[in-house]
Amino acid sequence: MSEREDEAAAIRAVLAGNEAAFRALYRAHAPALYRLALRMTGGSDTAAEDVVQEAWARAVRGLARFEARASLATWLGRITTHCALERIRWERRGGEALPEPEAIPSPGRESPLERVDLERAFEALPPGYRAVLVLHDVEGFTHEEIGGLLELSPGTSKSQLSRARAWLRRALGNDYAMERGDHAR
Amino acid sequence: MPDDDDGRLDLTGLYGERRPPPALEERVVKEWAHAVGAPVARRAGAPGWTLRAAAGVALFLAGWGAARVGSGPAASPPLAGPSAEPLASAGAPGRELPRFMLLLWTGPGFRGDPDDPALSVEYGAWARGLAVAGVEVSGEELADARSWVPPGEGVPEVGAPGPRAEEDLRLGGYFVVAAESEASALEIARRHPHGRHGGWVEVAAIVEGPEGR
């Protein structure tokens, strides 16, 4: 059976009330969705759990209408992204500005920078900037798509991406190897 | 394809080690079961009451002191629950009593609603009532996820239902109480609200070493 046929069989079993099938489906996709939610919400487990739970609730409601135009993973990722964006829109309702990178505590530049430094700097980004960065640099959305999702013009999305990247590099120091290689993704 | 690839940051490792907690799976499964009208297997159900009951214990421990070894019965406050006669479990001051473990099992006959806050209030009241009566009692929270190490040198089964899956029994939590005798411990267990909700309470004496605790 092809991957799409496997997915279709799994969906039929899930809709028929097969708990084992649903758990298998959940376990296959939940880790990636959780990481996506963490990135979108800035590393908060509480927020990521809320987002993922809501995403699965919506996915279950829409599963019967899933037409397999995209893979199930892609479809679930889109739903999770939308749920995270709803939360982000609420969080940034009062406007947002980039903080000064110097305001983020970090180890001395002579120390090797580690993952925790990236997480700390990433989490200091305002939610909107963080969302643009994740949607573009991790999820592969275009500025047109991001603009539609975040209710921004494509130009604003591009500008925020550029500023978020520059801000992160400045916060972490230019010695942090963050440039994306061919191996990534 | 993205239209601004130059200067892209590599964030693929960000939060790469974080995993969704097992409790999230149980919540999602419960929502799925509700949506499709499927029964949720009790063994897989979220024993949320365990956490809340443990929280109740923690609260009362904070208020009454964790160690009440042989501190003697309090003057008047009654035990919670319908059977409020005094217990003979609290020993003389300074004497260490035998301890018993009360294991709370849920099975197909369990009628309590894990999501009903009243259940945790009820369980917490039971523990608080024991403390007020001078009975040493403690409880610990058990995580939802279970893993099993099979006999021999088998490969550990992480997150598996384990050998009790067929029985549809699940250990939801436990308390440790000090009591004069097994009869007293059984009486304490009999008054636990878990039984009224259709759950089993297993009582086992804790084997103490020759030096005591």
Chai-1 contact restraints between the chains, C-beta under 6 A:
chainA,res_idxA,chainB,res_idxB,connection_type,confidence,min_distance_angstrom,max_distance_angstrom,comment,restraint_id
A,G17,B,V36,contact,1.0,0.0,6.0,A-B,restraint_1
A,G17,B,A38,contact,1.0,0.0,6.0,A-B,restraint_2
A,F22,B,W32,contact,1.0,0.0,6.0,A-B,restraint_3
A,Y26,B,E25,contact,1.0,0.0,6.0,A-B,restraint_4
A,Y26,B,V28,contact,1.0,0.0,6.0,A-B,restraint_5
A,A30,B,P20,contact,1.0,0.0,6.0,A-B,restraint_6
A,P31,B,R19,contact,1.0,0.0,6.0,A-B,restraint_7
A,Y34,B,P20,contact,1.0,0.0,6.0,A-B,restraint_8
A,R35,B,Y15,contact,1.0,0.0,6.0,A-B,restraint_9
A,L38,B,Y15,contact,1.0,0.0,6.0,A-B,restraint_10
A,L38,B,R18,contact,1.0,0.0,6.0,A-B,restraint_11
A,R39,B,L14,contact,1.0,0.0,6.0,A-B,restraint_12
A,E49,B,L24,contact,1.0,0.0,6.0,A-B,restraint_13
A,Q53,B,R27,contact,1.0,0.0,6.0,A-B,restraint_14
A,Q53,B,V28,contact,1.0,0.0,6.0,A-B,restraint_15
A,W56,B,V28,contact,1.0,0.0,6.0,A-B,restraint_16
A,A57,B,E31,contact,1.0,0.0,6.0,A-B,restraint_17
A,V60,B,W32,contact,1.0,0.0,6.0,A-B,restraint_18
A,V60,B,A35,contact,1.0,0.0,6.0,A-B,restraint_19
A,H136,B,P2,contact,1.0,0.0,6.0,A-B,restraint_20
A,D137,B,R8,contact,1.0,0.0,6.0,A-B,restraint_21
A,D137,B,L9,contact,1.0,0.0,6.0,A-B,restraint_22
A,D137,B,L11,contact,1.0,0.0,6.0,A-B,restraint_23
A,V138,B,L11,contact,1.0,0.0,6.0,A-B,restraint_24
A,G140,B,P2,contact,1.0,0.0,6.0,A-B,restraint_25
A,T142,B,P2,contact,1.0,0.0,6.0,A-B,restraint_26
A,T142,B,D3,contact,1.0,0.0,6.0,A-B,restraint_27
A,H143,B,D3,contact,1.0,0.0,6.0,A-B,restraint_28
A,R165,B,G7,contact,1.0,0.0,6.0,A-B,restraint_29
A,R165,B,L9,contact,1.0,0.0,6.0,A-B,restraint_30
A,M178,B,L9,contact,1.0,0.0,6.0,A-B,restraint_31
A,M178,B,D10,contact,1.0,0.0,6.0,A-B,restraint_32
A,R180,B,R8,contact,1.0,0.0,6.0,A-B,restraint_33
A,R180,B,D10,contact,1.0,0.0,6.0,A-B,restraint_34
A,A184,B,D10,contact,1.0,0.0,6.0,A-B,restraint_35
A,A184,B,T12,contact,1.0,0.0,6.0,A-B,restraint_36
A,R185,B,T12,contact,1.0,0.0,6.0,A-B,restraint_37
